[in-house]
Amino acid sequence: MRVWITLLFLLLSPPLLADCHPERLRFTLIPKKDIDQQIAEYRPLFELLEHATGRRVEVFRASSYDSVIDALVSGGVDFAVLGPAAYALAQQREPRLEPFASLAMAEGHFTPAGPYYHALLLVRGDSELHRLEQLQGVRVALSDPASTSGALIPASEFPRAAGMPLDELFGARIYAGSHDKALDALLEGRVEAAFVSSARADEYLSRGIMAAGQVRELWRSRPIHYDPFVFRAGLCPPLKDRIAALLTGSPRALAPFLASQQALAVTRVEHSDYLDIIHLVTGSGEH
């Protein structure tokens, strides 16, 4: 009888031994811009992980925030980079997800140095819009419904400054699909305003896609903790420890990756760093 109980336990238990010796590490990240460009920028990190773990990094090319959440919750990937709101949504479905690291950004025109960024409402530099009350009826671009700075914070925090909900203030809300596409819509005149991440706006400046005078800030949110690297549930603890130590303890080895992200370092994070965002997403009041 004990033999059958043991066999049943082994059949129903997660394959922990296999998780400690995977042939590959599966990774994905939210599509903030062209996904092929994002993957290319992460290549120095993949090479470092492959050298340190002896395992090939396999990248899942995500088409949306939801597809990243689905991949992580289902165990289709081993770790991922999520936005804070995407992490909150994923953690609702799988509470055993584990955030473990995040970037600390270099100072930019819109973003302070450190592990925090902001949601911004931008208009074009030559726009006649100078005050929030002038936004009545204009078209605004947002990013993705699961984006923190491109949807969640604008919907929850901005109405307090504007004095009314987004759907009453703006004539049209357009979900562009990514921060870059929202910025493109603004620069090309397809919308009059756009909610975007301060870090994404800074990258557009650093890459010369836009000049500082081409856009003007009408509103900024409170600080938001930057995007977490998140382990899937059930990943082998020794493997998690090795990956986390590599990301947070090897600044010289990480230099090429940090440069590609306009970042200063990778810092450790935990679930509690994102409780404010989780409360906004779930309304749970968790502390």
Residue, then its C-alpha position, 0 to 999 in steps of 0.5 A: m500500500r505504501v508503495w502505491i501511495t509513494l508512486l501516486f505522490l511522485l506522479l502528482s508532484p511537480p517534476l522537481l528533479a527535472d526542473c533542476h536540470p533543464e536543457r534550456l531556460r525559457f524566457t519572455l518579456i512584455p513587448k514595450k517596443d519592437i520585440d525583435q529589437q528587445i530580444a537583440e538588446y537582451r542578447p548580452l544577458f542571454e549569453l551570460l546566463e548560458h555561460a553561467t548555467g550551461r543551458r541554452v536560453e530559449v526566448f518566447r516572442a510575445s505579441s502582447y502583455d497577456s501572452v507574457i502573463d499566460a506563458l508565465v502562469s502556465g509554466g511555458v517559460d521559466f522566468a520573464v520580465l513583466g510590468p508591475a501591473a502585468y505582475a499583479l495580474a499574473q500573481q492573481r492567477e498564480p500566487r507562487l510567482e516570485p519577483f526577484a530583480s529589477l533594473a535601476m535606471a540611469e538618469g534621463h530627461f524624464t526619468p530620475a536615476g534609480p529603480y523608479y519611473h513615472a507615467l507621463l501624459l505628453v503632448r507635442g511641443d507645438s500643441e496649444l494644450h497647456r492645461l489639463e482642462q484643455l484636454q476635453g474631447v481630444r484623442v489620447a493614446l494609451s499602451d496596452p490594457a495591462s500596462t502600468s504606466g500606459a493604462l493602469i496608472p492613467a486610469s486610476e491616478f490621473p482622474r484625480a488631477a483632471g477632476m474626471p474619469l478618462d472616458e469623460l475627459f477624452g474624446a477617444r482613447i486608443y490602445a496603441g499596443s506598446h509605448d513606442k506605438a503610442l509615442d509614434a501616434l503622438l509624434e505623427g499627429r494621429v492623437e493629441a496626447a499620449f500616456v507613456s512610460s518616462a523610461r520609454a520617452d527617454e529612450y526615444l530621446s537617446r536614440g534620436i527618434m525625437a528631440a526634447g522640444q518635440v514633446r511637452e509633459l502635462w502630467r506625471s504620476r507618483p514614482i512606480h517601481y521598475d519592471p520585475f524579473v519574475f520566476r515561474a512557480g515550481l522552478c528549482p531553488p538552486l537554479k533560481d538562486r544561481i540566476a538571481a545571483l548572476l543578475t544582482g551580483s555581477p555588475r561588471a559582467l552585466a555592463p553590456f546588458l545594462a548599457s543596452q537598457q540605459a540602466l545603472a544596475v540590477t537590484r533585488v526586489e520582492h513581492s512587497d515592492y509591488l503591493d501598491i500596484i497589486h492593490l490598484v489591480t485587485g482592490s484587495g487592500e493587501h499589505 
